[in-house]
Amino acid sequence: MPHERISYTDRFDDPKLAGVMKTTVSLRATNFGTELNIVQDGIPEPIPVEACYLGWQESLALLAKLVEAEVTE
């Protein structure tokens, strides 16, 4: 859905991590910026959900460094 949602599927090459994962990223404008909601389905059982959560946190922190203005005085 343009400007609101990105949805994609992916799979690991490793046969021990079988299955298809679906990721949906939803964006919603707010008075203070943009709300981001990420849902992942079909995560292979050997991967802890916490690891996915931490991975997204790290990715978003790195993205913020790229797009946020650096204010110097």
KACORMO-V716003 format. One record per pair of residues at least 4 apart in sequence whose ideal C-beta (glycine too) atoms are under 6 Angstrom apart, sorted by the first residue. I is the first residue (numbers start at 1). J is the second residue. D is the distance in Angstrom with one decimal. If there is no record, write none. Layout:
i=I j=J d=D
i=I j=J d=D
This chain:
i=1 j=5 d=4.2
i=4 j=27 d=5.9
i=5 j=26 d=4.9
i=6 j=25 d=4.6
i=7 j=24 d=4.5
i=8 j=23 d=5.7
i=9 j=20 d=5.2
i=9 j=22 d=5.1
i=10 j=21 d=5.3
i=11 j=20 d=5.2
i=12 j=17 d=3.8
i=17 j=44 d=4.1
i=19 j=42 d=5.3
i=19 j=44 d=5.6
i=20 j=42 d=5.6
i=21 j=42 d=4.4
i=21 j=43 d=5.8
i=22 j=41 d=4.7
i=22 j=42 d=5.6
i=23 j=40 d=5.0
i=24 j=39 d=4.8
i=25 j=38 d=5.3
i=26 j=37 d=4.5
i=27 j=34 d=5.5
i=28 j=35 d=4.4
i=29 j=34 d=6.0
i=30 j=35 d=5.2
i=38 j=56 d=5.8
i=40 j=52 d=5.8
i=43 j=47 d=5.3
i=47 j=51 d=5.8
i=64 j=68 d=5.2
